[in-house]
Amino acid sequence: MSRLYLLIKIAALLFFKVSFSQELKGNIYFNGKPLPNVNIKINETTKGTSSDVNGKFKIEVNIGDTLNFSYVGMKIQKIGIKNYKPLKIYMESSVNELQEIVLKGIDKQLLESRKIITRFGEIDMDKVGYTAYAYTGKEIQSFSAIGVAQALVGRVPNLQITNSGVILRPRGFFEKYALWDIDGILYDGNPPYFDPSTVKSVFVIPSNTSSLRYGSRAAGGVIIVNTYNYFKNNISLKQLDYYTKNDDDILPNNKEELSEFVESNSSKINNLRVLAFKYEEENNNVFALRINRYIISKNPNDIKSYRDVAKSLINDKQYRNAWYNYLEYLRIKDNYISDLELNIIINDMERLYHVYGLKKKIKNFSTSKIFSDIKNDIRIVFEWTIPNEKINIEIINPKKQSVKFTLGSNSNNSEQIDEFFINGDILGNWIFNAKTMEGSNLNGTLKVTVYKNWLSSSKNKPIKKLFFFRQTKEGYYRLFKMNV
């Protein structure tokens, strides 16, 4: 009888346990945002699941089970199940432990590399509001000595390496390859080989987030790499010639002289741009506008021409006409405008809309930016006039980290213009340099327009700089320094 009683008791306990297994639901967060793809496993079993794109999960558990929540780069969370009330799990970055070690002076690189320089500015890897994976150069080198992509396999969920590029998006999405941002230079598909030992930081963003401003090129996500290949402080750079006001610079001072100059330089558009720039510096907006409108008639698809006309109209306080000028460019380009050109024009229009009194006059315009008394936010626009020649621009922040990008191309005129943003988090001297390509003797100009406090509601006039390339040979050249 006692043996039968024991068997009945065991069966009852097993039945009790199975019968009361229930579905448990919950949400997982990181930095206040839902966190997808978190691995959830019942301790000491093979049973598990993962959180969905909204950070939600559900799993069958028993009272007394322990759930393990794990995610790459974050601390493992262990939760004992005492009831079936929905759970809220808050994941924590494992970098906190790393910082404690760094503060003791063991390895400064691990602390410094928590910030990374992208093509469009700096990202603090500990404060992002989207799913991302961050690794130091030492971590990458410990994972693989072959390459960065190989080092990320098994550490970034769903990452696949193909002959055409790296896939970051999970199954069920159309296969699009990740965009690479290496020291500010963008590569589609597979980038040129670089030594993993030169890597300082790697930041992987599986989905395209609009806050990074990469546009449709990053539909498959972005892999951002910073290396130690920066300019050395002891390199002596030549200073490029640049425009300054002086009494010897004689400009056409009446309509007849201006018409004669324009006619004799009708095929030399860059000469006309330089003259319009000089008139703007002399506050002769009427002549500047006349020349810029003539340039549009010669180059009706050129973004630089329309921006120059808009700036002349703004200087002449013709704000609504400047607005319609931008709209005309968007109409002409229609579906052929690049993401880069579109972002530049929209940024121009948003400032015009908020700062110059068009908010009450223009309807049906949606804007995402807030213009108030924000200081230290700087927008810098670079315009290159030699489309069939390339020039590299390098921007070095006060921490000696650099961003590089290329202007000029044989096939894509939109690469003659680009913009860069400084959000004011890194204060000090910023250095702007240029490198010309091997075998090039360049003739043309580089115009740089600096919009300080560009998100401010005040009507600050931009600072304009015009650099001259006169049979300029290959080499590094100093552009300017700017204190932020």
C-alpha positions, 0 to 999 in steps of 0.5 A: 500500500505504501508503494502504491501511495508513493506512486500516486503522490509522484503522479499527482505532483507531476500532474500538478506541475504540468497542469499549472504551466501557463503562458507568461508575457512581458516587455523588454526595454533598454534605455527606455526603448523596446529591445528586440531579439533578446534571447530568453531561456528557461534555466537548465532547459533547452526551452526558450524564445526571443523578443519581437520587434516591439520588445514583447515576448511570451513563453510557457513557464511554471512557478519556480522556473528561472528565466535568463535574458541575454543580449550581446553587450548587455548583462544577463538578467535572471528572473525567478517566476513567482506568479504569472503577472506580465514582466517588465525587464530592463536590460543594462549595458555591460559597459558599466563594468568595463568603465569601472576597470578603465577608471582604475587606469587599466586600459584607457582605450576601452573608455575612449572608444565608447564614442565613434565618429560617423560620416555625419558627426559623433555618436555616444554608443552608450546613449543611442535610442535604437538597436545597435552593437558596439565593440572596441578595437581590442574586442574585434581583434580578439574575435578574429584576425581576418577582418571586421565582418568575420569578427562580427559573425555570431555576435551580431544576430542574423549577420551573414557574409556573402560575396556581395556584402554583409546582411544584417537584417533578420529573416523575412526582410528583403536582402539588402547589404549593409553600408560601411562607414570607415573613417567617414568614407562610405562603401556599398557592398564590400569595402576595401580590405583594411587591417583589423589591428588598426581598428579603434571602434566598431558600431553596428546598426542593423536597421536604417534610422533617420537620425543618422542621415545616411538615407536609402543607401543604409536600407540594409543597416550600417557598419561604422568603423573608426581606425587609428589612421589620423593625420599626425600633428607633426605634418606641416600642411600648406595653406591654400589660397583663399579669398579676402577683401582688398582694395586691389580687387576691382569689380565691374561697377555698372551694368555695362561692365558686368554684361561685358564680363558675363559675356566674355566668361559665358563658358567659364561658369566658375569665374562667374561663381567667383565674381558672384561670391565677391559681390556677396562679400561686398553686399552688392546683392543685385549684381550677385543675384543677376549673375547667379540667375544667369548661371542657373540658365546655363546649369538648370540641374545644378544644386549649387546654382539654385542654392546661390540664387536662394542665398542672394534672394535671402540677402535681399530679403526676398524670403518667399522668392527664395522659398519658391526657388528651392521648390522649383529645384525640387520640381525639376529634379523630381524623382531623380534627386539624390538623398544627399541633395534632398537633405541639403535642400530641406535643411535650407528650407527648414531654416528659411521657414522657421527663422525668416518669418515664413511659418505663418505664410507657407502652408502644408510644409512639415518640419521635424527640427526645433529652432529655438535658442540652441547654441553650438550646433554648427552646419558646414556645407562644402561645394566643389567646382571640378566635377571630373576631379576628386578631393578628400576633405578631412575634419579633425575634432579636438580629440584628434578623431577624424572624419573623411569624405570625398567631393567630385566624381566622374559620374555623380554630380551630387558629390560636388556638394556635401554637409557636415554637422557639429552638435557642440558636445566636443568643444575646442579647435576643429581642423579642416584639411584637404588632400588632392589626388595623385597626378592631379593639377587642379584648377577650380574652387572649394566654397565652404559655408559655416552656419553657426548656431544654425538651429537658433531662431536668430538671423545669423549670417553664415561665414563663407570661405572660398579656396582657390586651386590654381594648378594645385598639385597632389598633397595635403593642404590646410583649409581652416581652423574653427573654435567651438 
